Amino acid sequence: MQLGITMFTTDGVIGPVELAREVEARGFNSLYVPEHTHIPTSRKTPAPTGDTELAEEYKRTLDPFVALGAAAAVTSRIKLGTGVCLVAQRDPIITAKAVATLDLLSRGRVVLGVGFGWNREEMEDHGVDFRRRREQGREHVLAMQRLWANDKASFDGEFVNFQESWSWPKPLQQPRPPILLGGAAGPKLFAHIAEYGDGWIPVGGAGVGAALPDLRRAVQATGRDPAALQVIVLGSIPGPGKLEYYESVGVTEVVLRVPAGHADVVLPVLDRYADLLST
């Protein structure tokens, strides 16, 4: 089982260039960064953490593909992941181009974690109906897959329509970079993964062990091999026996959460987590 790192990259903390260098130097497998395009000040949607106030980093998040592009330029080994890309809110043609370009320039190191989102106001500003965000996100991913796979691609859907088109570059990873779907366990999410995903990227990891048999059955029912699934627990804090448990139930990677801060805060945490790599 691999170990990676995730942190809210913002304009007020250690930058993605320094962070990526330090993550790779310590032997971690990956660096994941989140996405929020903006946070409406109305704050009608409760914070996903359960806190009364939304943490400052949600308001200041860097664009994930620009941040990961900077990280790619100063590293050679670590995987570069979105944790997660809010795909329903993004133009799929533009996003397909960004993912393919990053994968090409990083020499095949992109992992596309996608999520359906929790912030109703943020989605509304992008024209996304909260009640149909899963359907729209699904269609966006399918459209991107078609652009990556075909020299001439077209799409005729409910949310996405484009005429036969050329779109290069293609991702270096073929047929595509791994696509991991985030969200709570359940039949709807697992049906999405079975249809068009390569794995699951649950945040925090609670209940993963109990849910994995259902995910494997959903994938197997479509004729796919459940053993090929990636299961990456995102944003975990290591505790006694936790990593050993995740490995025993078939988790392929745990991405450890680092607090958003400057180097004097972040580097000691990376050092502590690096000790886990040899255990």
Contacts in CASP RR format, 6 or more apart in sequence:
PFRMAT RR
TARGET T0000
AUTHOR 0000-0000-0000
METHOD contacts of the structure
MODEL  1
MQLGITMFTTDGVIGPVELAREVEARGFNSLYVPEHTHIPTSRKTPAPTG
DTELAEEYKRTLDPFVALGAAAAVTSRIKLGTGVCLVAQRDPIITAKAVA
TLDLLSRGRVVLGVGFGWNREEMEDHGVDFRRRREQGREHVLAMQRLWAN
DKASFDGEFVNFQESWSWPKPLQQPRPPILLGGAAGPKLFAHIAEYGDGW
IPVGGAGVGAALPDLRRAVQATGRDPAALQVIVLGSIPGPGKLEYYESVG
VTEVVLRVPAGHADVVLPVLDRYADLLST
1 243 0 8 1.000
1 246 0 8 1.000
1 247 0 8 1.000
1 250 0 8 1.000
1 251 0 8 1.000
1 252 0 8 1.000
1 253 0 8 1.000
1 254 0 8 1.000
2 29 0 8 1.000
2 30 0 8 1.000
2 252 0 8 1.000
2 253 0 8 1.000
2 254 0 8 1.000
3 28 0 8 1.000
3 29 0 8 1.000
3 243 0 8 1.000
3 253 0 8 1.000
3 254 0 8 1.000
3 255 0 8 1.000
3 256 0 8 1.000
3 273 0 8 1.000
3 276 0 8 1.000
3 277 0 8 1.000
4 23 0 8 1.000
4 28 0 8 1.000
4 29 0 8 1.000
4 30 0 8 1.000
4 31 0 8 1.000
4 32 0 8 1.000
4 253 0 8 1.000
4 254 0 8 1.000
4 255 0 8 1.000
4 256 0 8 1.000
5 19 0 8 1.000
5 23 0 8 1.000
5 28 0 8 1.000
5 30 0 8 1.000
5 31 0 8 1.000
5 32 0 8 1.000
5 255 0 8 1.000
5 256 0 8 1.000
5 258 0 8 1.000
5 270 0 8 1.000
5 273 0 8 1.000
6 31 0 8 1.000
6 32 0 8 1.000
6 33 0 8 1.000
6 34 0 8 1.000
6 83 0 8 1.000
6 234 0 8 1.000
6 235 0 8 1.000
6 255 0 8 1.000
6 256 0 8 1.000
6 257 0 8 1.000
6 258 0 8 1.000
7 13 0 8 1.000
7 14 0 8 1.000
7 19 0 8 1.000
7 33 0 8 1.000
7 257 0 8 1.000
7 258 0 8 1.000
7 259 0 8 1.000
7 260 0 8 1.000
7 261 0 8 1.000
7 266 0 8 1.000
8 33 0 8 1.000
8 34 0 8 1.000
8 55 0 8 1.000
8 57 0 8 1.000
8 58 0 8 1.000
8 61 0 8 1.000
8 260 0 8 1.000
9 15 0 8 1.000
9 16 0 8 1.000
9 19 0 8 1.000
9 33 0 8 1.000
9 34 0 8 1.000
9 61 0 8 1.000
9 62 0 8 1.000
9 64 0 8 1.000
9 67 0 8 1.000
9 260 0 8 1.000
10 56 0 8 1.000
10 57 0 8 1.000
10 60 0 8 1.000
10 61 0 8 1.000
10 62 0 8 1.000
10 260 0 8 1.000
11 60 0 8 1.000
11 62 0 8 1.000
12 60 0 8 1.000
12 261 0 8 1.000
12 262 0 8 1.000
13 57 0 8 1.000
13 260 0 8 1.000
13 261 0 8 1.000
13 262 0 8 1.000
13 266 0 8 1.000
14 261 0 8 1.000
14 262 0 8 1.000
14 263 0 8 1.000
14 266 0 8 1.000
16 31 0 8 1.000
16 33 0 8 1.000
16 62 0 8 1.000
16 67 0 8 1.000
16 68 0 8 1.000
16 69 0 8 1.000
16 70 0 8 1.000
16 71 0 8 1.000
17 70 0 8 1.000
17 71 0 8 1.000
17 73 0 8 1.000
17 74 0 8 1.000
18 263 0 8 1.000
19 31 0 8 1.000
19 71 0 8 1.000
19 266 0 8 1.000
20 31 0 8 1.000
20 70 0 8 1.000
20 71 0 8 1.000
20 72 0 8 1.000
20 74 0 8 1.000
20 75 0 8 1.000
20 78 0 8 1.000
21 74 0 8 1.000
21 75 0 8 1.000
22 266 0 8 1.000
22 267 0 8 1.000
22 270 0 8 1.000
23 30 0 8 1.000
23 31 0 8 1.000
23 75 0 8 1.000
23 78 0 8 1.000
23 270 0 8 1.000
24 31 0 8 1.000
24 75 0 8 1.000
24 76 0 8 1.000
24 77 0 8 1.000
24 78 0 8 1.000
26 270 0 8 1.000
26 271 0 8 1.000
26 273 0 8 1.000
26 274 0 8 1.000
26 277 0 8 1.000
27 274 0 8 1.000
27 277 0 8 1.000
28 78 0 8 1.000
28 270 0 8 1.000
28 273 0 8 1.000
28 274 0 8 1.000
28 277 0 8 1.000
29 78 0 8 1.000
29 79 0 8 1.000
29 253 0 8 1.000
30 78 0 8 1.000
30 79 0 8 1.000
30 80 0 8 1.000
30 81 0 8 1.000
30 111 0 8 1.000
30 253 0 8 1.000
30 255 0 8 1.000
31 68 0 8 1.000
31 71 0 8 1.000
31 78 0 8 1.000
31 79 0 8 1.000
31 80 0 8 1.000
31 81 0 8 1.000
32 81 0 8 1.000
32 82 0 8 1.000
32 83 0 8 1.000
32 111 0 8 1.000
32 113 0 8 1.000
32 234 0 8 1.000
32 255 0 8 1.000
33 62 0 8 1.000
33 64 0 8 1.000
33 67 0 8 1.000
33 68 0 8 1.000
33 81 0 8 1.000
33 82 0 8 1.000
33 83 0 8 1.000
34 61 0 8 1.000
34 64 0 8 1.000
34 82 0 8 1.000
34 83 0 8 1.000
34 84 0 8 1.000
35 61 0 8 1.000
35 63 0 8 1.000
35 64 0 8 1.000
35 82 0 8 1.000
35 83 0 8 1.000
35 84 0 8 1.000
35 85 0 8 1.000
35 86 0 8 1.000
36 58 0 8 1.000
36 59 0 8 1.000
36 61 0 8 1.000
36 86 0 8 1.000
36 119 0 8 1.000
36 122 0 8 1.000
37 86 0 8 1.000
37 89 0 8 1.000
37 122 0 8 1.000
37 126 0 8 1.000
38 122 0 8 1.000
38 125 0 8 1.000
39 54 0 8 1.000
39 58 0 8 1.000
39 59 0 8 1.000
39 119 0 8 1.000
39 121 0 8 1.000
39 122 0 8 1.000
40 119 0 8 1.000
40 121 0 8 1.000
40 122 0 8 1.000
40 125 0 8 1.000
42 121 0 8 1.000
43 54 0 8 1.000
43 121 0 8 1.000
44 120 0 8 1.000
44 121 0 8 1.000
45 118 0 8 1.000
45 119 0 8 1.000
45 120 0 8 1.000
45 121 0 8 1.000
45 122 0 8 1.000
47 53 0 8 1.000
47 54 0 8 1.000
47 55 0 8 1.000
47 58 0 8 1.000
48 118 0 8 1.000
49 55 0 8 1.000
57 260 0 8 1.000
64 81 0 8 1.000
64 82 0 8 1.000
64 83 0 8 1.000
64 85 0 8 1.000
65 82 0 8 1.000
65 98 0 8 1.000
65 99 0 8 1.000
65 102 0 8 1.000
68 80 0 8 1.000
68 81 0 8 1.000
68 82 0 8 1.000
68 102 0 8 1.000
68 106 0 8 1.000
68 110 0 8 1.000
69 80 0 8 1.000
69 102 0 8 1.000
69 105 0 8 1.000
69 106 0 8 1.000
71 78 0 8 1.000
71 80 0 8 1.000
72 80 0 8 1.000
72 102 0 8 1.000
72 105 0 8 1.000
72 106 0 8 1.000
72 109 0 8 1.000
73 105 0 8 1.000
76 107 0 8 1.000
77 109 0 8 1.000
78 109 0 8 1.000
79 109 0 8 1.000
79 110 0 8 1.000
79 111 0 8 1.000
80 102 0 8 1.000
80 106 0 8 1.000
80 109 0 8 1.000
80 110 0 8 1.000
80 111 0 8 1.000
81 110 0 8 1.000
81 111 0 8 1.000
81 112 0 8 1.000
81 113 0 8 1.000
82 111 0 8 1.000
82 112 0 8 1.000
82 113 0 8 1.000
82 114 0 8 1.000
83 113 0 8 1.000
83 201 0 8 1.000
83 234 0 8 1.000
84 113 0 8 1.000
84 114 0 8 1.000
84 115 0 8 1.000
84 182 0 8 1.000
84 201 0 8 1.000
84 234 0 8 1.000
85 95 0 8 1.000
85 112 0 8 1.000
85 113 0 8 1.000
85 114 0 8 1.000
85 115 0 8 1.000
86 114 0 8 1.000
86 115 0 8 1.000
86 116 0 8 1.000
86 117 0 8 1.000
86 122 0 8 1.000
87 95 0 8 1.000
87 114 0 8 1.000
87 115 0 8 1.000
87 116 0 8 1.000
87 137 0 8 1.000
87 140 0 8 1.000
87 141 0 8 1.000
88 115 0 8 1.000
88 116 0 8 1.000
88 117 0 8 1.000
88 123 0 8 1.000
88 126 0 8 1.000
88 128 0 8 1.000
88 133 0 8 1.000
88 134 0 8 1.000
88 136 0 8 1.000
88 137 0 8 1.000
88 140 0 8 1.000
89 122 0 8 1.000
89 123 0 8 1.000
89 126 0 8 1.000
89 128 0 8 1.000
90 140 0 8 1.000
92 139 0 8 1.000
92 140 0 8 1.000
92 141 0 8 1.000
92 143 0 8 1.000
92 144 0 8 1.000
92 147 0 8 1.000
92 160 0 8 1.000
93 143 0 8 1.000
93 147 0 8 1.000
93 162 0 8 1.000
93 167 0 8 1.000
95 140 0 8 1.000
95 144 0 8 1.000
96 143 0 8 1.000
96 144 0 8 1.000
96 147 0 8 1.000
96 148 0 8 1.000
96 167 0 8 1.000
97 147 0 8 1.000
97 167 0 8 1.000
99 110 0 8 1.000
99 112 0 8 1.000
99 144 0 8 1.000
99 148 0 8 1.000
99 171 0 8 1.000
99 177 0 8 1.000
100 147 0 8 1.000
100 148 0 8 1.000
100 167 0 8 1.000
100 168 0 8 1.000
100 169 0 8 1.000
100 170 0 8 1.000
100 171 0 8 1.000
101 169 0 8 1.000
102 110 0 8 1.000
103 109 0 8 1.000
103 110 0 8 1.000
103 171 0 8 1.000
103 172 0 8 1.000
103 173 0 8 1.000
103 177 0 8 1.000
104 169 0 8 1.000
104 170 0 8 1.000
104 171 0 8 1.000
104 172 0 8 1.000
107 172 0 8 1.000
108 171 0 8 1.000
108 172 0 8 1.000
108 173 0 8 1.000
108 177 0 8 1.000
110 171 0 8 1.000
110 173 0 8 1.000
110 177 0 8 1.000
111 177 0 8 1.000
111 178 0 8 1.000
111 180 0 8 1.000
111 232 0 8 1.000
112 177 0 8 1.000
112 178 0 8 1.000
112 179 0 8 1.000
112 180 0 8 1.000
113 179 0 8 1.000
113 180 0 8 1.000
113 181 0 8 1.000
113 182 0 8 1.000
113 201 0 8 1.000
114 137 0 8 1.000
114 141 0 8 1.000
114 179 0 8 1.000
114 180 0 8 1.000
114 181 0 8 1.000
114 182 0 8 1.000
115 137 0 8 1.000
115 181 0 8 1.000
115 182 0 8 1.000
115 183 0 8 1.000
116 133 0 8 1.000
116 134 0 8 1.000
116 137 0 8 1.000
116 182 0 8 1.000
116 183 0 8 1.000
117 123 0 8 1.000
117 133 0 8 1.000
120 130 0 8 1.000
123 129 0 8 1.000
123 130 0 8 1.000
123 133 0 8 1.000
124 130 0 8 1.000
128 136 0 8 1.000
129 136 0 8 1.000
134 188 0 8 1.000
134 192 0 8 1.000
135 158 0 8 1.000
135 159 0 8 1.000
136 159 0 8 1.000
137 159 0 8 1.000
138 192 0 8 1.000
138 195 0 8 1.000
138 196 0 8 1.000
139 157 0 8 1.000
139 158 0 8 1.000
139 159 0 8 1.000
139 160 0 8 1.000
140 159 0 8 1.000
140 160 0 8 1.000
141 179 0 8 1.000
141 196 0 8 1.000
141 197 0 8 1.000
142 155 0 8 1.000
142 160 0 8 1.000
142 196 0 8 1.000
143 155 0 8 1.000
143 160 0 8 1.000
143 162 0 8 1.000
145 175 0 8 1.000
145 176 0 8 1.000
145 179 0 8 1.000
145 196 0 8 1.000
146 153 0 8 1.000
146 154 0 8 1.000
146 155 0 8 1.000
147 153 0 8 1.000
147 165 0 8 1.000
147 167 0 8 1.000
148 170 0 8 1.000
148 171 0 8 1.000
148 175 0 8 1.000
148 176 0 8 1.000
149 175 0 8 1.000
149 176 0 8 1.000
151 166 0 8 1.000
152 164 0 8 1.000
152 165 0 8 1.000
152 166 0 8 1.000
153 162 0 8 1.000
153 164 0 8 1.000
153 165 0 8 1.000
153 167 0 8 1.000
154 162 0 8 1.000
154 163 0 8 1.000
154 164 0 8 1.000
154 165 0 8 1.000
155 161 0 8 1.000
155 162 0 8 1.000
171 177 0 8 1.000
178 198 0 8 1.000
178 199 0 8 1.000
178 230 0 8 1.000
179 196 0 8 1.000
179 197 0 8 1.000
179 198 0 8 1.000
179 199 0 8 1.000
180 197 0 8 1.000
180 198 0 8 1.000
180 199 0 8 1.000
180 200 0 8 1.000
180 201 0 8 1.000
180 230 0 8 1.000
180 232 0 8 1.000
181 189 0 8 1.000
181 192 0 8 1.000
181 193 0 8 1.000
181 197 0 8 1.000
181 199 0 8 1.000
181 200 0 8 1.000
181 201 0 8 1.000
182 189 0 8 1.000
182 200 0 8 1.000
182 201 0 8 1.000
182 202 0 8 1.000
182 203 0 8 1.000
182 234 0 8 1.000
183 189 0 8 1.000
183 200 0 8 1.000
183 201 0 8 1.000
183 202 0 8 1.000
183 203 0 8 1.000
184 202 0 8 1.000
185 202 0 8 1.000
185 207 0 8 1.000
185 208 0 8 1.000
185 210 0 8 1.000
185 211 0 8 1.000
185 214 0 8 1.000
185 215 0 8 1.000
186 211 0 8 1.000
186 214 0 8 1.000
187 214 0 8 1.000
187 218 0 8 1.000
189 200 0 8 1.000
190 214 0 8 1.000
190 215 0 8 1.000
190 218 0 8 1.000
190 219 0 8 1.000
191 218 0 8 1.000
193 199 0 8 1.000
193 200 0 8 1.000
193 215 0 8 1.000
193 218 0 8 1.000
193 219 0 8 1.000
193 229 0 8 1.000
194 218 0 8 1.000
194 219 0 8 1.000
194 221 0 8 1.000
194 222 0 8 1.000
194 224 0 8 1.000
195 222 0 8 1.000
198 228 0 8 1.000
198 229 0 8 1.000
198 230 0 8 1.000
199 229 0 8 1.000
199 230 0 8 1.000
199 231 0 8 1.000
199 232 0 8 1.000
200 215 0 8 1.000
200 229 0 8 1.000
200 230 0 8 1.000
200 231 0 8 1.000
200 232 0 8 1.000
201 232 0 8 1.000
201 233 0 8 1.000
201 234 0 8 1.000
202 208 0 8 1.000
202 231 0 8 1.000
202 233 0 8 1.000
202 234 0 8 1.000
203 234 0 8 1.000
203 235 0 8 1.000
204 233 0 8 1.000
204 234 0 8 1.000
204 235 0 8 1.000
204 236 0 8 1.000
205 233 0 8 1.000
205 234 0 8 1.000
205 236 0 8 1.000
205 246 0 8 1.000
208 231 0 8 1.000
208 233 0 8 1.000
208 246 0 8 1.000
208 249 0 8 1.000
208 251 0 8 1.000
209 249 0 8 1.000
212 231 0 8 1.000
212 249 0 8 1.000
212 250 0 8 1.000
215 226 0 8 1.000
215 229 0 8 1.000
215 231 0 8 1.000
216 226 0 8 1.000
216 229 0 8 1.000
217 226 0 8 1.000
219 225 0 8 1.000
219 226 0 8 1.000
219 229 0 8 1.000
220 226 0 8 1.000
229 252 0 8 1.000
230 252 0 8 1.000
230 253 0 8 1.000
231 250 0 8 1.000
231 251 0 8 1.000
231 252 0 8 1.000
231 253 0 8 1.000
232 251 0 8 1.000
232 252 0 8 1.000
232 253 0 8 1.000
232 254 0 8 1.000
232 255 0 8 1.000
233 246 0 8 1.000
233 251 0 8 1.000
233 253 0 8 1.000
233 254 0 8 1.000
233 255 0 8 1.000
234 255 0 8 1.000
235 255 0 8 1.000
235 256 0 8 1.000
235 257 0 8 1.000
236 242 0 8 1.000
236 246 0 8 1.000
236 254 0 8 1.000
236 255 0 8 1.000
236 256 0 8 1.000
236 257 0 8 1.000
237 256 0 8 1.000
237 257 0 8 1.000
238 254 0 8 1.000
238 256 0 8 1.000
238 273 0 8 1.000
238 276 0 8 1.000
243 254 0 8 1.000
243 276 0 8 1.000
246 254 0 8 1.000
256 273 0 8 1.000
258 266 0 8 1.000
258 269 0 8 1.000
258 270 0 8 1.000
258 273 0 8 1.000
259 265 0 8 1.000
259 266 0 8 1.000
259 269 0 8 1.000
END
